[in-house]
Amino acid sequence: MNKKQIGRLIEEKRKEKNMTQKDLADVLGVTESSVLNWEKGTSFPDTSTLNSLSELLNINMNELLNNKYDNKKALPGLTLLIFGIILIIISFIISKSENNWIYIYILIGTLIATTGFYNLINNINKIAKIIISIIFLFTIIFLILTLDYINVSIRDEIPKFAYRITRKDNITEYETILYNVYKISDNDDDYIIIDKNKKYSIDTIENSPYIKFKSGIENIIKYKDKYMGDNSNIGNLINTLPLSSFGYDFEINSEELSLTINYHVSLNYQNLQEDNYLEKSIIYNSVSLMLLIDNIETINYNFSGYTYTVTRDEIENKYPNYEEIKTDMKINTENFKKYIEKKINDTNFIENLFNKIFK
């Protein structure tokens, strides 16, 4: 413990005794300026005064000079800090989403940890301690919210810290401070959509083209085939993919190894223009068809007079991580989910990729 720390301790113990600097100086037989200098940390009591000072103020100077006092004083604060953090972690791990108790337990843990942190700070004035402790409090809150977002984005779980939950039909909306999450249910098959920019509402989220139980790899992989000649298989596959709800017919050119899909909708249709619905659909359909039907070389998408065309080379060379999705003619379903299903509603990703392939 340095002179300034000892000075603060002397001042603290003197005030506990309701003594002024002059009172303490008179009892010890020293000048008032000497006491002032001790408390400021500019000087230190001599050996003859040290024992009298320790007896008068009930300070064990041997412990003080060997830093044991600091350790004893820090122990309660350290205990509270550790206990609070453990309570936060346990509450976060074991609590289920939509459980209101998680807020109470984490609030208690946060307050306990902050109190412990406050008690550990001994070398600054009270105002600075309060300011630093408030910063510590908000840091804990930020880390908790960050962990919650990581849990949502990596594990496909709904957020634990939603300030509002709204339900409509088979959709549940979870509103958080920075983003929204939508859980869409179909019988036993649930999936979530993370709306990072809060573009959707519970009334518009269905405009997202990707529906897991219908268009996800777990359902469409049964249509995998080496050849595109089976009209029934191709038709069933297209029917599971985005845009099929608008109606369509298709043509297969076995010589050119091309597939033409004529959708019965105009590009001016409002739903196609919102939130890159069209771009998301075409990207998802193109990658899925190329992966599942081995010999398709070209796909044409017709929309009432306008055509988008994509080739296998463009998809294989320009779609990120394509080679990790399909290796040795086999589809890695986990990588399909990671690099395609989870990317389909990433507007920035889709816009950039669509511009590279189709423009």
C-alpha positions, -999 to 999 in steps of 0.1 A, spaced: 0 0 0 15 34 -10 15 67 9 -17 80 -7 -36 48 1 -24 49 37 -34 86 38 -69 79 27 -72 51 53 -60 75 81 -86 100 69 -113 74 67 -106 61 102 -103 96 117 -137 105 104 -152 73 118 -140 86 152 -156 120 145 -122 137 149 -109 167 131 -73 169 118 -66 192 147 -81 168 173 -59 140 160 -28 162 159 -34 173 195 -38 137 208 -6 125 189 14 156 198 21 166 162 11 196 141 -22 198 122 -2 202 90 15 169 97 -18 151 98 -29 170 66 3 158 48 -3 122 59 -38 122 45 -26 138 13 0 111 9 30 136 8 45 123 40 44 94 64 42 91 102 75 84 119 80 52 138 73 68 172 40 81 161 29 51 140 21 29 170 1 56 188 -18 63 155 -26 26 150 -40 22 185 -60 54 184 -76 46 150 -78 8 155 -56 1 125 -32 -29 124 -2 -12 109 17 -44 104 -11 -57 81 -14 -22 66 23 -20 56 23 -56 42 -8 -49 20 -29 -74 40 -54 -47 48 -61 -41 11 -67 -77 6 -91 -80 35 -110 -49 23 -111 -62 -13 -124 -97 -4 -161 -88 1 -161 -68 -31 -144 -96 -50 -169 -121 -36 -199 -100 -47 -184 -95 -81 -178 -132 -87 -211 -142 -73 -230 -117 -94 -212 -128 -126 -219 -165 -118 -256 -157 -112 -258 -139 -146 -241 -168 -164 -263 -195 -148 -295 -175 -154 -286 -170 -190 -278 -206 -197 -306 -224 -179 -334 -199 -184 -357 -205 -213 -369 -178 -237 -401 -160 -227 -394 -168 -190 -399 -136 -171 -377 -148 -142 -346 -145 -163 -350 -107 -162 -352 -107 -124 -322 -131 -119 -300 -113 -143 -310 -79 -129 -301 -91 -94 -268 -106 -107 -259 -74 -125 -266 -52 -94 -246 -76 -72 -216 -76 -96 -217 -38 -99 -218 -34 -61 -188 -57 -58 -169 -38 -85 -177 -5 -67 -163 -19 -35 -131 -30 -52 -122 5 -63 -103 22 -35 -79 46 -51 -102 73 -65 -127 97 -51 -164 88 -47 -177 106 -78 -152 88 -100 -161 55 -84 -197 60 -92 -190 70 -128 -167 40 -134 -193 17 -117 -220 30 -140 -198 23 -170 -192 -12 -157 -229 -17 -153 -236 -7 -189 -207 -28 -201 -223 -59 -185 -257 -50 -201 -239 -47 -235 -222 -80 -231 -254 -97 -221 -272 -84 -252 -243 -93 -274 -243 -129 -261 -281 -130 -267 -276 -119 -303 -248 -145 -308 -271 -172 -294 -299 -161 -318 -278 -159 -349 -257 -190 -344 -281 -214 -327 -313 -202 -343 -329 -196 -309 -353 -168 -301 -340 -139 -280 -341 -141 -243 -343 -103 -239 -372 -92 -261 -391 -61 -247 -422 -70 -266 -437 -103 -279 -465 -103 -304 -483 -133 -319 -505 -136 -350 -516 -169 -365 -484 -190 -368 -460 -161 -364 -444 -148 -332 -426 -115 -333 -398 -108 -307 -388 -71 -306 -354 -63 -291 -336 -30 -289 -314 -35 -320 -332 -61 -341 -364 -82 -344 -368 -119 -346 -398 -138 -361 -406 -174 -353 -427 -191 -379 -444 -224 -370 -458 -251 -392 -470 -281 -372 -438 -293 -355 -414 -274 -378 -404 -240 -365 -378 -217 -379 -367 -181 -373 -359 -150 -394 -336 -124 -380 -346 -89 -391 -314 -69 -383 -326 -36 -398 -362 -39 -385 -376 -37 -420 -404 -62 -415 -435 -63 -392 -456 -92 -381 -479 -84 -411 -452 -83 -438 -427 -109 -427 -444 -136 -448 -432 -117 -478 -398 -134 -472 -396 -160 -500 -379 -187 -479 -401 -210 -459 -381 -237 -442 -406 -265 -440 -413 -262 -477 -381 -249 -494 -354 -260 -469 -328 -286 -479 -343 -312 -456 -374 -312 -478 -360 -306 -513 -331 -330 -512 -354 -358 -520 -356 -344 -555 -319 -347 -562 -312 -363 -596 -283 -367 -620 -305 -358 -650 -331 -332 -657 -352 -354 -680 -378 -364 -654 -405 -338 -658 -424 -350 -627 -393 -347 -605 -384 -312 -619 -420 -300 -615 -422 -312 -579 -389 -295 -571 -399 -262 -586 -432 -264 -567 -413 -264 -534 -392 -234 -542 -399 -197 -538 -421 -180 -565 -441 -212 -571 -472 -197 -554 -476 -172 -583 -482 -201 -607 -459 -213 -634 -452 -237 -662 -418 -250 -674 -399 -264 -704 -369 -287 -705 -345 -286 -734 -325 -318 -732 -302 -309 -760 -290 -276 -745 -295 -289 -710 -315 -258 -702 -346 -253 -680 -371 -224 -686 -396 -215 -660 -425 -192 -670 -439 -175 -639 -475 -162 -642 -467 -128 -627 -455 -94 -638 -423 -79 -624 -445 -49 -616 -464 -69 -590 -458 -51 -556 -449 -82 -536 -420 -89 -559 -405 -54 -555 -406 -53 -517 -375 -62 -497 -357 -78 -527 -382 -106 -528 -375 -113 -565 -337 -113 -561 -338 -135 -531 -361 -160 -548 -341 -162 -580 -308 -166 -561 -322 -194 -539 -339 -212 -568 -308 -210 -590 -284 -224 -564 -309 -251 -553 -317 -263 -588 -280 -264 -598 -271 -283 -567 -299 -309 -570 -300 -315 -607 -265 -324 -618 -267 -318 -655 -286 -285 -657 -264 -259 -674 -287 -230 -679 -319 -217 -662 -342 -191 -677 -368 -173 -655 -395 -156 -676 -418 -129 -660 -443 -115 -685 -419 -104 -712 -387 -101 -690 -361 -129 -687 -333 -136 -662 -308 -162 -673 -281 -179 -652 -256 -205 -661 -240 -232 -639 -205 -216 -643 -219 -183 -629 -234 -200 -599 -204 -223 -592 -179 -195 -596 -197 -166 -580 -218 -180 -552 -196 -179 -520 -186 -212 -505 -203 -232 -533 -176 -258 -533 -182 -264 -496 -219 -271 -502 -214 -298 -528 -183 -320 -529 -179 -352 -549 -214 -348 -562 -228 -350 -527 -246 -321 -509 -235 -312 -474 -268 -303 -458 -253 -285 -429 -233 -262 -452 -264 -257 -474 -282 -244 -443 -252 -223 -433 -244 -207 -466 -278 -206 -484 -307 -209 -460 -292 -185 -434 -282 -161 -462 -314 -159 -481 -328 -130 -460 -295 -111 -458 -305 -82 -481 -270 -68 -486 -256 -102 -494 -284 -109 -520 -281 -74 -536 -244 -78 -541 -246 -113 -554 -275 -106 -577 -256 -77 -593 -226 -99 -599 -246 -127 -616 -274 -109 -634 -261 -74 -642 
